[in-house]
Amino acid sequence: MSTDDKALAVVETSTGEIAPSQAQAMAKHEIEGTIVLARRFPRNEEAALARVMKSCRRPSFASLVAYSYPRGGGMITGPSVNLAREVARCWGNIRYGCDVVQDTEDTRTIRGWAWDVETNTRASQDATFKKLIYRKGKRGEKGHWITPDERDLRELTNKQGAICERNCLLHIVPPDLIDDAMKAAKQTVNSDITADPEAALKGMVNAFDAIGVSVEDLELFLGFPCRQAQPDDIGELRKVYKSIKDGNSKWQNYVKDKPAPAQSLDQRTGAADSPAAETQTTGDTKEQPAADTETVGDDADLYFEEAVAMYRDTEFKAEHEIIRLDAEVAKDTNLTSSQKHRLINKTDAESETSKARKRLGGDM
């Protein structure tokens, strides 16, 4: 046996695995080689920026670059791990990863890290989580926490590790590069949705349905029927979906204390004036009793709720109104397709609200 073979035999364990001393030596040589290559082939920042912008012009990638979740009554939007990893790839000379540093029966601690080899800038972040996953209950039953099997534990670890990796990568890449990439991706997403809004909306409805979010839940979040969603609304739904898939939030966070969408339909379409506005249009300037005003307000809520129910359960009932509006819109070449779409939705909502009022006892 040669000297090298004897040395290798010393550091090998009885199970055939390489001993820690040998693993450390291999890791050291790998790091030294990486540093040498980074100094020999420094990054071209202009070329790297161009590669990032090119990636953000791909609709399939642009839809994955941002997440959105509720916080303090507003929505927080930020770059996703997909964008962080793509920027690291295009920027070059960056190493990143995630390691398990502690593992007990109940918890696991991981460490995400990122290292710019060229500038010798390093960032790391630890995360400790319980080995539990939430399982939804059947209809009428509450959900519960269970101990995950091997696959579920691996997915849980990957989700937590992705968050750590993203945060570390965002520490070492230029922030203006991330901002420019998000702006370019947003333009790509809006253009893609505008080209075929119905297909984009259908894709999001199917995607949310796959994770247990129904159309009614989406309408509660939006505040109006899904068919009235505009490109910006669909883009926001994509961010929400991305945040849930990445494990940054849960759907319950978005619909907590959300009001019913009935009043939002009124605000969205202008389908009916408020009781106060109708009083102002008449010539009568006498003050109305407070009790009467409250009763009218309650009736208006009932009217709108009924109109929304009819609007959800039927396809265009006011077909003659839409045909008439289409003919008028077709004559006006200055209107964009988006404006035409909103006008048609507005007329449809007005017709449905009027029908609901008549069926419930006549106009106010």
Secondary structure, 3 states (H helix, E strand, C coil): CCHHHHHHHHHECCCCCECHHHHHHHHHHHHHHHHHHHHHCCCCHHHHHHHHHHHHCCHHHHCCCEEEEEECCEEEEEECHHHHHHHHHHHCCEEEEEEEEEECCCEEEEEEEEEECCCCEEEEEEEEEECCEEECCCCCCCCEEECCCHHHHHHHHHHHHHHHHHHHHHHHCCHHHHHHHHHHHHHHHHHHHHHCHHHHHHHHHHHHHHCCCCHHHHHHHHCCCHHHCCHHHHHHHHHHHHHHHCCCCCHHHHHCCCCCCHHHHHHHHCCCCCHHHHHHHCCCCCCCCHHHHHHHHHHHHHHHHHHHHHHHHCCCCCHHHHHHHHHHHHHCCCCCHHHHHHHHHHHHHHHHHHHHHHHHCCCC
